[in-house]
Amino acid sequence: MRVAFANSKGGVGKTTSSIYLAAALHATGRVLLVDADPQQSATFWSASDPIWPFPVVSRATSDIHRMLPQLARGFDHVIVDTPPYDEAIIGSAVMAVDTVIIPASPTGLDLNRLMPTVALLAKIEPIHPVETGVLLTKVRHGTVSARGVRDVLAEADLPVLDTEIPLAEMFAASFGAAPTEFGAYEDLATELKQ
Protein backbone atom coordinates (compact mmCIF):
# COMPACT_ATOMS: atom_id res chain seq x y z
CA MET A 1 0.00 0.00 0.00
CA ARG A 2 1.30 3.44 -0.95
CA VAL A 3 -0.53 6.37 0.64
CA ALA A 4 0.08 10.12 0.63
CA PHE A 5 -1.54 12.51 3.09
CA ALA A 6 -2.07 15.74 1.18
CA ASN A 7 -3.84 19.02 1.81
CA SER A 8 -2.63 22.44 0.73
CA LYS A 9 -3.82 23.78 4.10
CA GLY A 10 -1.62 23.35 7.16
CA GLY A 11 -2.74 22.20 10.60
CA VAL A 12 -5.22 19.57 9.41
CA GLY A 13 -3.44 16.51 10.80
CA LYS A 14 -1.25 15.31 7.91
CA THR A 15 1.81 14.51 10.01
CA THR A 16 -0.10 13.01 12.93
CA SER A 17 -2.13 10.91 10.51
CA SER A 18 1.02 9.81 8.65
CA ILE A 19 2.75 8.75 11.87
CA TYR A 20 -0.26 6.95 13.31
CA LEU A 21 -1.22 5.14 10.11
CA ALA A 22 2.39 4.06 9.59
CA ALA A 23 2.53 2.78 13.17
CA ALA A 24 -0.75 0.89 12.77
CA LEU A 25 0.43 -0.68 9.50
CA HIS A 26 3.80 -1.56 11.04
CA ALA A 27 2.00 -4.35 12.93
CA THR A 28 1.16 -6.00 9.58
CA GLY A 29 4.34 -5.47 7.54
CA ARG A 30 7.44 -3.40 6.86
CA VAL A 31 6.62 0.32 6.69
CA LEU A 32 8.54 3.29 5.33
CA LEU A 33 7.44 6.84 6.15
CA VAL A 34 8.64 9.48 3.70
CA ASP A 35 8.69 12.96 5.22
CA ALA A 36 8.25 15.21 2.18
CA ASP A 37 7.58 18.33 4.24
CA PRO A 38 10.51 20.81 4.41
CA GLN A 39 9.50 21.49 8.04
CA GLN A 40 10.47 17.84 8.76
CA SER A 41 7.96 17.37 11.57
CA ALA A 42 7.74 13.59 11.06
CA THR A 43 11.54 13.34 10.98
CA PHE A 44 11.90 15.32 14.21
CA TRP A 45 9.10 13.30 15.81
CA SER A 46 10.81 10.00 15.01
CA ALA A 47 14.24 11.27 16.05
CA SER A 48 12.87 12.11 19.51
CA ASP A 49 12.24 8.42 20.29
CA PRO A 50 15.39 6.26 20.59
CA ILE A 51 13.46 3.05 19.82
CA TRP A 52 11.43 4.26 16.84
CA PRO A 53 9.94 1.13 15.21
CA PHE A 54 10.07 1.95 11.47
CA PRO A 55 12.27 4.08 9.20
CA VAL A 56 11.47 7.69 8.43
CA VAL A 57 13.34 9.34 5.57
CA SER A 58 13.31 13.02 4.74
CA ARG A 59 12.75 13.76 1.04
CA ALA A 60 11.29 17.24 0.58
CA THR A 61 11.79 17.32 -3.16
CA SER A 62 9.65 17.53 -6.26
CA ASP A 63 10.95 14.21 -7.63
CA ILE A 64 9.56 11.82 -5.00
CA HIS A 65 7.81 9.89 -7.75
CA ARG A 66 11.21 9.13 -9.30
CA MET A 67 12.92 8.28 -5.99
CA LEU A 68 10.18 6.21 -4.39
CA PRO A 69 10.54 2.97 -6.39
CA GLN A 70 14.13 2.63 -5.13
CA LEU A 71 13.35 3.85 -1.60
CA ALA A 72 10.32 1.58 -1.26
CA ARG A 73 12.10 -1.61 -2.25
CA GLY A 74 11.50 -4.24 0.43
CA PHE A 75 8.66 -2.38 2.16
CA ASP A 76 5.06 -3.56 2.29
CA HIS A 77 3.64 -0.09 2.96
CA VAL A 78 4.85 3.44 2.18
CA ILE A 79 3.30 6.53 3.73
CA VAL A 80 4.17 10.01 2.42
CA ASP A 81 3.62 13.10 4.58
CA THR A 82 3.37 16.18 2.35
CA PRO A 83 3.74 19.88 3.10
CA PRO A 84 1.09 22.55 2.80
CA TYR A 85 1.39 25.12 0.02
CA ASP A 86 4.00 23.31 -2.13
CA GLU A 87 2.22 22.14 -5.26
CA ALA A 88 5.38 20.65 -6.81
CA ILE A 89 6.12 18.39 -3.83
CA ILE A 90 2.47 17.47 -3.30
CA GLY A 91 2.08 16.66 -7.01
CA SER A 92 5.20 14.50 -7.02
CA ALA A 93 3.99 12.62 -3.92
CA VAL A 94 0.63 11.99 -5.57
CA MET A 95 2.43 10.59 -8.64
CA ALA A 96 4.27 8.14 -6.33
CA VAL A 97 1.27 6.56 -4.58
CA ASP A 98 -1.95 4.65 -5.20
CA THR A 99 -4.09 6.39 -2.58
CA VAL A 100 -4.34 10.02 -1.49
CA ILE A 101 -5.96 10.89 1.81
CA ILE A 102 -7.00 14.50 2.33
CA PRO A 103 -7.23 15.19 6.08
CA ALA A 104 -9.63 17.96 7.08
CA SER A 105 -11.34 18.98 10.28
CA PRO A 106 -15.08 19.67 10.09
CA THR A 107 -14.77 23.45 9.98
CA GLY A 108 -15.84 25.82 7.24
CA LEU A 109 -12.27 27.01 6.68
CA ASP A 110 -10.84 23.49 6.32
CA LEU A 111 -13.64 22.44 3.98
CA ASN A 112 -13.18 25.58 1.88
CA ARG A 113 -9.43 24.96 1.65
CA LEU A 114 -9.95 21.42 0.26
CA MET A 115 -10.60 22.79 -3.21
CA PRO A 116 -6.98 23.66 -4.17
CA THR A 117 -5.96 20.10 -3.27
CA VAL A 118 -8.90 18.66 -5.20
CA ALA A 119 -7.97 20.83 -8.20
CA LEU A 120 -4.37 19.57 -8.09
CA LEU A 121 -5.57 15.96 -7.98
CA ALA A 122 -7.84 16.66 -10.97
CA LYS A 123 -4.84 17.96 -12.96
CA ILE A 124 -2.87 14.79 -12.18
CA GLU A 125 -5.78 12.37 -12.75
CA PRO A 126 -5.28 11.96 -16.53
CA ILE A 127 -1.61 11.08 -16.01
CA HIS A 128 -1.78 9.13 -12.75
CA PRO A 129 -5.21 8.28 -11.32
CA VAL A 130 -5.36 7.55 -7.59
CA GLU A 131 -7.96 6.51 -5.07
CA THR A 132 -8.93 9.55 -3.02
CA GLY A 133 -10.77 10.05 0.24
CA VAL A 134 -11.30 12.84 2.73
CA LEU A 135 -10.37 11.85 6.28
CA LEU A 136 -12.26 13.83 8.88
CA THR A 137 -9.86 14.76 11.69
CA LYS A 138 -10.28 16.55 15.01
CA VAL A 139 -13.95 15.51 15.05
CA ARG A 140 -16.06 16.35 18.09
CA HIS A 141 -18.76 13.70 17.92
CA GLY A 142 -22.30 14.90 18.43
CA THR A 143 -21.66 18.47 17.29
CA VAL A 144 -23.47 20.24 14.48
CA SER A 145 -20.23 20.47 12.48
CA ALA A 146 -19.60 16.74 12.81
CA ARG A 147 -23.13 15.87 11.69
CA GLY A 148 -23.29 18.25 8.72
CA VAL A 149 -19.83 17.88 7.21
CA ARG A 150 -20.58 14.64 5.36
CA ASP A 151 -23.58 16.26 3.64
CA VAL A 152 -21.47 19.24 2.56
CA LEU A 153 -18.75 16.96 1.15
CA ALA A 154 -21.33 14.77 -0.61
CA GLU A 155 -22.79 17.87 -2.30
CA ALA A 156 -19.27 18.70 -3.52
CA ASP A 157 -18.98 15.11 -4.81
CA LEU A 158 -15.96 14.40 -2.59
CA PRO A 159 -15.54 10.84 -1.27
CA VAL A 160 -15.32 10.66 2.51
CA LEU A 161 -13.73 7.78 4.38
CA ASP A 162 -15.90 6.01 6.95
CA THR A 163 -13.22 6.39 9.62
CA GLU A 164 -13.25 9.62 11.62
CA ILE A 165 -10.38 10.74 13.83
CA PRO A 166 -11.68 12.25 17.06
CA LEU A 167 -10.29 15.35 18.68
CA ALA A 168 -8.35 13.53 21.39
CA GLU A 169 -5.53 14.27 23.79
CA MET A 170 -3.81 11.00 22.83
CA PHE A 171 -3.10 12.48 19.39
CA ALA A 172 -2.49 16.08 20.44
CA ALA A 173 0.09 15.19 23.09
CA SER A 174 1.88 12.35 21.32
CA PHE A 175 4.74 14.19 19.57
CA GLY A 176 8.12 12.65 20.31
CA ALA A 177 7.09 9.08 20.99
CA ALA A 178 6.22 6.20 18.70
CA PRO A 179 2.50 5.42 18.98
CA THR A 180 1.73 2.22 20.85
CA GLU A 181 -2.04 2.68 20.75
CA PHE A 182 -3.53 3.67 17.43
CA GLY A 183 -7.13 4.59 18.24
CA ALA A 184 -9.17 5.29 15.11
CA TYR A 185 -6.06 4.96 12.94
CA GLU A 186 -6.30 1.20 13.38
CA ASP A 187 -9.80 1.50 11.85
CA LEU A 188 -8.33 3.60 9.03
CA ALA A 189 -5.69 0.93 8.30
CA THR A 190 -8.44 -1.70 8.13
CA GLU A 191 -10.61 0.48 5.89
CA LEU A 192 -7.74 1.11 3.46
CA LYS A 193 -6.93 -2.58 3.17
CA GLN A 194 -10.47 -3.41 2.01
C-alpha positions as CSV (number, residue, x, y, z in Angstrom):
1,M,0.0,0.0,0.0
2,R,1.3,3.4,-0.9
3,V,-0.5,6.4,0.6
4,A,0.1,10.1,0.6
5,F,-1.5,12.5,3.1
6,A,-2.1,15.7,1.2
7,N,-3.8,19.0,1.8
8,S,-2.6,22.4,0.7
9,K,-3.8,23.8,4.1
10,G,-1.6,23.3,7.2
11,G,-2.7,22.2,10.6
12,V,-5.2,19.6,9.4
13,G,-3.4,16.5,10.8
14,K,-1.2,15.3,7.9
15,T,1.8,14.5,10.0
16,T,-0.1,13.0,12.9
17,S,-2.1,10.9,10.5
18,S,1.0,9.8,8.7
19,I,2.8,8.7,11.9
20,Y,-0.3,6.9,13.3
21,L,-1.2,5.1,10.1
22,A,2.4,4.1,9.6
23,A,2.5,2.8,13.2
24,A,-0.8,0.9,12.8
25,L,0.4,-0.7,9.5
26,H,3.8,-1.6,11.0
27,A,2.0,-4.3,12.9
28,T,1.2,-6.0,9.6
29,G,4.3,-5.5,7.5
30,R,7.4,-3.4,6.9
31,V,6.6,0.3,6.7
32,L,8.5,3.3,5.3
33,L,7.4,6.8,6.2
34,V,8.6,9.5,3.7
35,D,8.7,13.0,5.2
36,A,8.2,15.2,2.2
37,D,7.6,18.3,4.2
38,P,10.5,20.8,4.4
39,Q,9.5,21.5,8.0
40,Q,10.5,17.8,8.8
41,S,8.0,17.4,11.6
42,A,7.7,13.6,11.1
43,T,11.5,13.3,11.0
44,F,11.9,15.3,14.2
45,W,9.1,13.3,15.8
46,S,10.8,10.0,15.0
47,A,14.2,11.3,16.1
48,S,12.9,12.1,19.5
49,D,12.2,8.4,20.3
50,P,15.4,6.3,20.6
51,I,13.5,3.1,19.8
52,W,11.4,4.3,16.8
53,P,9.9,1.1,15.2
54,F,10.1,2.0,11.5
55,P,12.3,4.1,9.2
56,V,11.5,7.7,8.4
57,V,13.3,9.3,5.6
58,S,13.3,13.0,4.7
59,R,12.8,13.8,1.0
60,A,11.3,17.2,0.6
61,T,11.8,17.3,-3.2
62,S,9.7,17.5,-6.3
63,D,11.0,14.2,-7.6
64,I,9.6,11.8,-5.0
65,H,7.8,9.9,-7.7
66,R,11.2,9.1,-9.3
67,M,12.9,8.3,-6.0
68,L,10.2,6.2,-4.4
69,P,10.5,3.0,-6.4
70,Q,14.1,2.6,-5.1
71,L,13.4,3.9,-1.6
72,A,10.3,1.6,-1.3
73,R,12.1,-1.6,-2.3
74,G,11.5,-4.2,0.4
75,F,8.7,-2.4,2.2
76,D,5.1,-3.6,2.3
77,H,3.6,-0.1,3.0
78,V,4.8,3.4,2.2
79,I,3.3,6.5,3.7
80,V,4.2,10.0,2.4
81,D,3.6,13.1,4.6
82,T,3.4,16.2,2.3
83,P,3.7,19.9,3.1
84,P,1.1,22.6,2.8
85,Y,1.4,25.1,0.0
86,D,4.0,23.3,-2.1
87,E,2.2,22.1,-5.3
88,A,5.4,20.7,-6.8
89,I,6.1,18.4,-3.8
90,I,2.5,17.5,-3.3
91,G,2.1,16.7,-7.0
92,S,5.2,14.5,-7.0
93,A,4.0,12.6,-3.9
94,V,0.6,12.0,-5.6
95,M,2.4,10.6,-8.6
96,A,4.3,8.1,-6.3
97,V,1.3,6.6,-4.6
98,D,-1.9,4.6,-5.2
99,T,-4.1,6.4,-2.6
100,V,-4.3,10.0,-1.5
101,I,-6.0,10.9,1.8
102,I,-7.0,14.5,2.3
103,P,-7.2,15.2,6.1
104,A,-9.6,18.0,7.1
105,S,-11.3,19.0,10.3
106,P,-15.1,19.7,10.1
107,T,-14.8,23.4,10.0
108,G,-15.8,25.8,7.2
109,L,-12.3,27.0,6.7
110,D,-10.8,23.5,6.3
111,L,-13.6,22.4,4.0
112,N,-13.2,25.6,1.9
113,R,-9.4,25.0,1.6
114,L,-10.0,21.4,0.3
115,M,-10.6,22.8,-3.2
116,P,-7.0,23.7,-4.2
117,T,-6.0,20.1,-3.3
118,V,-8.9,18.7,-5.2
119,A,-8.0,20.8,-8.2
120,L,-4.4,19.6,-8.1
121,L,-5.6,16.0,-8.0
122,A,-7.8,16.7,-11.0
123,K,-4.8,18.0,-13.0
124,I,-2.9,14.8,-12.2
125,E,-5.8,12.4,-12.8
126,P,-5.3,12.0,-16.5
127,I,-1.6,11.1,-16.0
128,H,-1.8,9.1,-12.7
129,P,-5.2,8.3,-11.3
130,V,-5.4,7.5,-7.6
131,E,-8.0,6.5,-5.1
132,T,-8.9,9.5,-3.0
133,G,-10.8,10.0,0.2
134,V,-11.3,12.8,2.7
135,L,-10.4,11.8,6.3
136,L,-12.3,13.8,8.9
137,T,-9.9,14.8,11.7
138,K,-10.3,16.6,15.0
139,V,-13.9,15.5,15.1
140,R,-16.1,16.3,18.1
141,H,-18.8,13.7,17.9
142,G,-22.3,14.9,18.4
143,T,-21.7,18.5,17.3
144,V,-23.5,20.2,14.5
145,S,-20.2,20.5,12.5
146,A,-19.6,16.7,12.8
147,R,-23.1,15.9,11.7
148,G,-23.3,18.3,8.7
149,V,-19.8,17.9,7.2
150,R,-20.6,14.6,5.4
151,D,-23.6,16.3,3.6
152,V,-21.5,19.2,2.6
153,L,-18.8,17.0,1.1
154,A,-21.3,14.8,-0.6
155,E,-22.8,17.9,-2.3
156,A,-19.3,18.7,-3.5
157,D,-19.0,15.1,-4.8
158,L,-16.0,14.4,-2.6
159,P,-15.5,10.8,-1.3
160,V,-15.3,10.7,2.5
161,L,-13.7,7.8,4.4
162,D,-15.9,6.0,6.9
163,T,-13.2,6.4,9.6
164,E,-13.3,9.6,11.6
165,I,-10.4,10.7,13.8
166,P,-11.7,12.3,17.1
167,L,-10.3,15.3,18.7
168,A,-8.3,13.5,21.4
169,E,-5.5,14.3,23.8
170,M,-3.8,11.0,22.8
171,F,-3.1,12.5,19.4
172,A,-2.5,16.1,20.4
173,A,0.1,15.2,23.1
174,S,1.9,12.4,21.3
175,F,4.7,14.2,19.6
176,G,8.1,12.7,20.3
177,A,7.1,9.1,21.0
178,A,6.2,6.2,18.7
179,P,2.5,5.4,19.0
180,T,1.7,2.2,20.9
181,E,-2.0,2.7,20.8
182,F,-3.5,3.7,17.4
183,G,-7.1,4.6,18.2
184,A,-9.2,5.3,15.1
185,Y,-6.1,5.0,12.9
186,E,-6.3,1.2,13.4
187,D,-9.8,1.5,11.8
188,L,-8.3,3.6,9.0
189,A,-5.7,0.9,8.3
190,T,-8.4,-1.7,8.1
191,E,-10.6,0.5,5.9
192,L,-7.7,1.1,3.5
193,K,-6.9,-2.6,3.2
194,Q,-10.5,-3.4,2.0
